[in-house]
Amino acid sequence: MTRAAIPIVLGDAHFVRVARGSKVPCDKGWADLRLSPAEVEQHLARGGNIAMRVGKASGDLVDADFDCREAVLLADIYLPATAAEFGKPSNPRAHRLYRSPGAVFASFADPLDGTMLLELRADGRDGGAHLTLIPPSVTNGERREWHGATVAPAEINAAGLTRRMGWLAVGCVTMRYISEHAARRPYHDLPDLLWEADPILGRRAFHWVGRLAPDERSPDLKPRRDFTSSELRLEEIVAAIPNRCSWDEWNRIGLAIYAASGGSELGFVSFDDFSSRSSRYDPHAVLERWKNYRRSPPTRISLGSLVHLAREAGWRRSAA
């Protein structure tokens, strides 16, 4: 297969010569060595493999690389669709390319046995270079091939992609150790399920989605048994509201939670849990919003608005 078979959308990517049947670059200083189209074609014609330097050098192309069966099975649920997928016969669709400016390399390993679940292959946090082997490269007798007739990487912001990869990792360990049914129906309580099953799994899951584990929360936070029934009812109502919000809608719900809870600790936990159900979740932004409500408490919105939204989503008051 020649250079002409490499999708046009990858034409400006930073390609790297790799030895035949290997994943090891042929050239010293490959991170700074850009090949001409002719050099790429000649290397492929000689049977060599070809890799792409991911990240800014290749127009912000990054690779969601799945190293376990669970990730491949769950990716369509947890990650945005992209028309740039490839793999090999024994592990098809194991790679998904996205354009994600500013994305940073991240890896997610099984907390119990250390095996790799998935990686976001992108520029390193300190600027280090990373590669991904692309079609038509061959390793262990298997040729990497594109999935589908079109290669068109989807665009997604870096924070959103990283967070979705974290949730996919949570789904993987949920499927592996708890329940495939739960993993295929993701909800914001998956880290809690893992925590109840095994704190080692749970702690890593909370960290993957940018949250603190239950035993890492502020020592000032009261035990659940000490909250009033009205506070717990608020938590139930907020948990029923789906988060498909614009920023204005999200802020309005935050104001209502603050007013209904009187700015309590459980109110903040409910707001944070609600916010975490969005791909745009930023725990620091949530905390800053809550502090802003404290400086300028809302007066025109409260529990009624939350009840209305929860009822629209199908919530009915429980008998508990």
VENKAVEN-V300150 format. One record per pair of residues at least 12 apart in sequence whose ideal C-beta (glycine too) atoms are under 7 Angstrom apart, sorted by sequence separation. I is the first residue (numbers start at 1). J is the second residue. If there is no record, write none. Layout:
i:j
I:J
I:J
This chain:
i:j
84:96
107:119
171:183
241:253
84:97
106:119
257:270
16:30
82:96
106:120
191:205
257:271
272:286
64:79
82:97
105:120
171:186
178:193
190:205
191:206
271:286
82:98
105:121
174:190
178:194
79:96
103:120
105:122
254:271
17:35
104:122
105:123
191:209
195:213
72:91
103:122
104:123
105:124
167:186
174:193
178:197
195:214
238:257
271:290
14:34
15:35
105:125
170:190
174:194
177:197
191:211
72:93
75:96
104:125
170:191
173:194
253:274
31:53
72:94
268:290
177:201
15:40
105:130
250:275
17:43
25:51
234:260
20:47
22:49
234:261
20:48
66:94
173:201
19:48
20:49
18:48
19:49
65:95
231:261
263:293
17:48
18:49
64:95
235:266
243:274
263:294
18:50
63:95
64:96
173:205
238:270
258:290
17:50
18:51
231:264
234:267
241:274
245:278
3:37
63:97
64:98
239:273
243:277
15:50
16:51
170:205
231:266
235:270
243:278
254:289
258:293
61:97
62:98
234:270
238:274
3:40
15:52
16:53
95:132
3:41
14:52
61:99
62:100
170:208
251:289
255:293
2:41
13:52
14:53
60:99
169:208
170:209
227:266
254:293
258:297
259:298
59:99
60:100
258:298
3:44
60:101
62:103
120:161
2:44
10:52
120:162
166:208
167:209
259:301
260:302
1:44
2:45
14:57
166:209
222:265
255:298
259:302
260:303
14:58
221:265
13:58
120:165
220:265
256:301
13:59
71:117
163:209
255:301
256:302
260:306
12:59
71:118
118:165
163:210
13:61
86:134
67:116
68:117
86:135
252:301
256:305
257:306
67:117
118:168
256:306
67:118
118:169
66:118
67:119
90:142
117:169
65:118
89:142
64:118
65:119
88:142
93:147
99:153
88:143
92:147
98:153
103:158
117:172
64:120
65:121
88:144
97:153
98:154
99:155
100:156
102:158
106:162
87:144
98:155
100:157
101:158
108:165
62:120
63:121
86:144
98:156
100:158
103:161
62:121
86:145
103:162
106:165
62:122
86:146
87:147
86:147
100:161
108:169
85:147
85:148
98:161
110:173
83:148
211:276
241:306
54:121
55:122
56:123
65:132
83:150
84:151
209:276
54:122
55:123
83:151
84:152
238:306
241:309
63:132
83:152
84:153
237:306
241:310
237:307
240:310
82:153
210:281
242:313
82:154
211:283
241:313
81:154
210:283
237:310
240:313
80:154
55:130
240:315
53:129
54:130
80:156
54:131
53:131
54:132
237:315
52:131
51:131
52:132
51:132
51:133
52:134
236:318
51:134
49:133
50:134
79:164
188:273
78:164
50:137
49:137
112:200
188:276
49:138
78:167
79:168
111:200
112:201
188:277
78:168
111:201
61:153
75:168
78:171
111:204
74:168
71:168
74:171
31:129
74:172
108:208
64:165
71:172
74:175
70:172
68:172
70:175
70:176
77:184
78:186
74:183
77:186
23:133
74:184
16:131
18:133
164:279
23:139
163:279
21:138
21:139
163:281
18:137
160:279
160:280
159:280
159:282
5:136
1:136
9:151
9:152
7:151
9:153
